[in-house]
Amino acid sequence: MASMVLYVAVACCLTATTLAVDVPFTSCSTGGAVSPSSVSVNCSSVVRGMCVMVKGATYSVQAHFTPERESRDVESSVAWKTWVEMPLTGQNRNACTSRQVSCPLSTNSIATLTYPLHVPTYWMRRRYPLVFRLTDRATNLPVLCFNLRVQIVSRA
């Protein structure tokens, strides 16, 4: 019986680490892009408003938003936001074919961006401000933009 209780306790703890939680984000101040209504990530933990991520893992970033214009083909990008934006490597930028978002996007219909963010093992342990963008490929107009702060840590 004691082993069964231990098994259930461990299973609950392991499940809790993979559940997505709402995380703080900020809107982008330029370009006229829509801000999400909410952002959730399956962080390892959330500390002081930052999503903690372990090197070598992949996290699902979900942003719920309502587009202001129709878009048939959308490009996604994520960049490290310092005094210049540095695009992250290894991105699949075609948001529609990679199923990051359901295309076409319709005006005033709720949509969800689901971005698989991989944290390579070569990233330094530190805090990173990241900017997530969706852009209409045909018009080059911004569709969605938000900033997310993450903290990268090594495996224990």
CORSULNOR-V462945 format. One record per residue. N is the residue number from 1. RES is the residue in three letters. PHI is phi in whole degrees, -180 to 180 (NA if undefined). PSI is psi in whole degrees, -180 to 180 (999 if undefined). D_FIRST is the distance of its C-alpha to the first C-alpha in whole Angstrom. Layout:
BEGIN
n:N res:RES phi:PHI psi:PSI d_first:D_FIRST
n:N res:RES phi:PHI psi:PSI d_first:D_FIRST
END
This chain:
BEGIN
n:1 res:MET phi:NA psi:-42 d_first:0
n:2 res:ALA phi:-63 psi:-37 d_first:4
n:3 res:SER phi:-67 psi:-34 d_first:5
n:4 res:MET phi:-67 psi:-42 d_first:5
n:5 res:VAL phi:-64 psi:-42 d_first:6
n:6 res:LEU phi:-63 psi:-43 d_first:9
n:7 res:TYR phi:-60 psi:-46 d_first:10
n:8 res:VAL phi:-64 psi:-41 d_first:11
n:9 res:ALA phi:-63 psi:-44 d_first:13
n:10 res:VAL phi:-65 psi:-43 d_first:14
n:11 res:ALA phi:-61 psi:-41 d_first:15
n:12 res:CYS phi:-64 psi:-43 d_first:17
n:13 res:CYS phi:-65 psi:-44 d_first:19
n:14 res:LEU phi:-66 psi:-39 d_first:20
n:15 res:THR phi:-66 psi:-39 d_first:21
n:16 res:ALA phi:-63 psi:-30 d_first:23
n:17 res:THR phi:-74 psi:-16 d_first:25
n:18 res:THR phi:-102 psi:-4 d_first:27
n:19 res:LEU phi:-77 psi:140 d_first:28
n:20 res:ALA phi:-76 psi:141 d_first:31
n:21 res:VAL phi:-125 psi:149 d_first:32
n:22 res:ASP phi:-67 psi:135 d_first:36
n:23 res:VAL phi:-124 psi:152 d_first:38
n:24 res:PRO phi:-67 psi:144 d_first:41
n:25 res:PHE phi:-146 psi:164 d_first:44
n:26 res:THR phi:-124 psi:155 d_first:48
n:27 res:SER phi:-79 psi:154 d_first:51
n:28 res:CYS phi:-79 psi:146 d_first:53
n:29 res:SER phi:-97 psi:-2 d_first:57
n:30 res:THR phi:-128 psi:161 d_first:59
n:31 res:GLY phi:88 psi:-9 d_first:60
n:32 res:GLY phi:74 psi:18 d_first:59
n:33 res:ALA phi:-77 psi:154 d_first:56
n:34 res:VAL phi:-74 psi:148 d_first:53
n:35 res:SER phi:-98 psi:149 d_first:50
n:36 res:PRO phi:-71 psi:157 d_first:47
n:37 res:SER phi:-81 psi:-28 d_first:45
n:38 res:SER phi:-158 psi:155 d_first:42
n:39 res:VAL phi:-132 psi:132 d_first:40
n:40 res:SER phi:-131 psi:148 d_first:37
n:41 res:VAL phi:-142 psi:146 d_first:35
n:42 res:ASN phi:-87 psi:61 d_first:32
n:43 res:CYS phi:-61 psi:156 d_first:32
n:44 res:SER phi:-66 psi:-37 d_first:30
n:45 res:SER phi:-166 psi:171 d_first:31
n:46 res:VAL phi:-122 psi:121 d_first:34
n:47 res:VAL phi:-127 psi:124 d_first:36
n:48 res:ARG phi:49 psi:45 d_first:39
n:49 res:GLY phi:78 psi:10 d_first:39
n:50 res:MET phi:-117 psi:139 d_first:39
n:51 res:CYS phi:-79 psi:121 d_first:37
n:52 res:VAL phi:-88 psi:129 d_first:35
n:53 res:MET phi:-128 psi:141 d_first:35
n:54 res:VAL phi:-95 psi:136 d_first:34
n:55 res:LYS phi:-55 psi:140 d_first:37
n:56 res:GLY phi:89 psi:-8 d_first:36
n:57 res:ALA phi:-100 psi:162 d_first:34
n:58 res:THR phi:-118 psi:135 d_first:35
n:59 res:TYR phi:-120 psi:148 d_first:35
n:60 res:SER phi:-100 psi:114 d_first:36
n:61 res:VAL phi:-99 psi:120 d_first:39
n:62 res:GLN phi:-116 psi:129 d_first:39
n:63 res:ALA phi:-125 psi:125 d_first:42
n:64 res:HIS phi:-97 psi:130 d_first:43
n:65 res:PHE phi:-151 psi:166 d_first:47
n:66 res:THR phi:-123 psi:107 d_first:50
n:67 res:PRO phi:-61 psi:146 d_first:53
n:68 res:GLU phi:-93 psi:-10 d_first:56
n:69 res:ARG phi:-147 psi:159 d_first:58
n:70 res:GLU phi:-73 psi:144 d_first:57
n:71 res:SER phi:-143 psi:126 d_first:57
n:72 res:ARG phi:-91 psi:-33 d_first:56
n:73 res:ASP phi:-135 psi:122 d_first:55
n:74 res:VAL phi:-124 psi:138 d_first:54
n:75 res:GLU phi:-107 psi:138 d_first:53
n:76 res:SER phi:-109 psi:152 d_first:50
n:77 res:SER phi:-153 psi:147 d_first:50
n:78 res:VAL phi:-131 psi:135 d_first:48
n:79 res:ALA phi:-137 psi:152 d_first:50
n:80 res:TRP phi:-78 psi:124 d_first:50
n:81 res:LYS phi:-100 psi:101 d_first:52
n:82 res:THR phi:-116 psi:-144 d_first:54
n:83 res:TRP phi:-71 psi:-18 d_first:58
n:84 res:VAL phi:-130 psi:155 d_first:58
n:85 res:GLU phi:-88 psi:127 d_first:55
n:86 res:MET phi:-112 psi:110 d_first:54
n:87 res:PRO phi:-59 psi:140 d_first:52
n:88 res:LEU phi:-74 psi:148 d_first:49
n:89 res:THR phi:-80 psi:159 d_first:49
n:90 res:GLY phi:72 psi:26 d_first:47
n:91 res:GLN phi:-86 psi:143 d_first:48
n:92 res:ASN phi:-96 psi:102 d_first:48
n:93 res:ARG phi:-80 psi:-16 d_first:51
n:94 res:ASN phi:-83 psi:95 d_first:51
n:95 res:ALA phi:-65 psi:-31 d_first:49
n:96 res:CYS phi:-76 psi:-50 d_first:49
n:97 res:THR phi:-74 psi:-24 d_first:49
n:98 res:SER phi:-89 psi:6 d_first:46
n:99 res:ARG phi:62 psi:30 d_first:44
n:100 res:GLN phi:-74 psi:-28 d_first:44
n:101 res:VAL phi:-149 psi:149 d_first:46
n:102 res:SER phi:-83 psi:119 d_first:47
n:103 res:CYS phi:-107 psi:150 d_first:51
n:104 res:PRO phi:-77 psi:155 d_first:53
n:105 res:LEU phi:-84 psi:137 d_first:52
n:106 res:SER phi:-108 psi:143 d_first:54
n:107 res:THR phi:-58 psi:132 d_first:56
n:108 res:ASN phi:60 psi:21 d_first:54
n:109 res:SER phi:-109 psi:134 d_first:51
n:110 res:ILE phi:-63 psi:134 d_first:47
n:111 res:ALA phi:-130 psi:161 d_first:46
n:112 res:THR phi:-131 psi:126 d_first:43
n:113 res:LEU phi:-90 psi:127 d_first:44
n:114 res:THR phi:-121 psi:103 d_first:41
n:115 res:TYR phi:-108 psi:122 d_first:41
n:116 res:PRO phi:-83 psi:105 d_first:39
n:117 res:LEU phi:-96 psi:109 d_first:40
n:118 res:HIS phi:-90 psi:134 d_first:39
n:119 res:VAL phi:-104 psi:101 d_first:39
n:120 res:PRO phi:-63 psi:154 d_first:41
n:121 res:THR phi:-70 psi:-17 d_first:40
n:122 res:TYR phi:-84 psi:-7 d_first:44
n:123 res:TRP phi:-64 psi:141 d_first:44
n:124 res:MET phi:-73 psi:149 d_first:44
n:125 res:ARG phi:-73 psi:114 d_first:42
n:126 res:ARG phi:-176 psi:-179 d_first:43
n:127 res:ARG phi:-92 psi:137 d_first:44
n:128 res:TYR phi:-126 psi:127 d_first:45
n:129 res:PRO phi:-87 psi:123 d_first:47
n:130 res:LEU phi:-113 psi:146 d_first:47
n:131 res:VAL phi:-118 psi:129 d_first:49
n:132 res:PHE phi:-107 psi:133 d_first:48
n:133 res:ARG phi:-136 psi:146 d_first:51
n:134 res:LEU phi:-119 psi:135 d_first:52
n:135 res:THR phi:-132 psi:137 d_first:55
n:136 res:ASP phi:-71 psi:123 d_first:57
n:137 res:ARG phi:-68 psi:-35 d_first:59
n:138 res:ALA phi:-72 psi:-41 d_first:62
n:139 res:THR phi:-106 psi:-12 d_first:63
n:140 res:ASN phi:62 psi:21 d_first:61
n:141 res:LEU phi:-88 psi:144 d_first:60
n:142 res:PRO phi:-69 psi:142 d_first:57
n:143 res:VAL phi:-109 psi:-44 d_first:54
n:144 res:LEU phi:-148 psi:145 d_first:51
n:145 res:CYS phi:-157 psi:134 d_first:51
n:146 res:PHE phi:-157 psi:159 d_first:49
n:147 res:ASN phi:-112 psi:141 d_first:48
n:148 res:LEU phi:-137 psi:133 d_first:44
n:149 res:ARG phi:-98 psi:129 d_first:43
n:150 res:VAL phi:-126 psi:156 d_first:41
n:151 res:GLN phi:-122 psi:126 d_first:40
n:152 res:ILE phi:-96 psi:132 d_first:39
n:153 res:VAL phi:-130 psi:161 d_first:37
n:154 res:SER phi:-84 psi:160 d_first:36
n:155 res:ARG phi:-62 psi:147 d_first:32
n:156 res:ALA phi:-73 psi:999 d_first:30
END
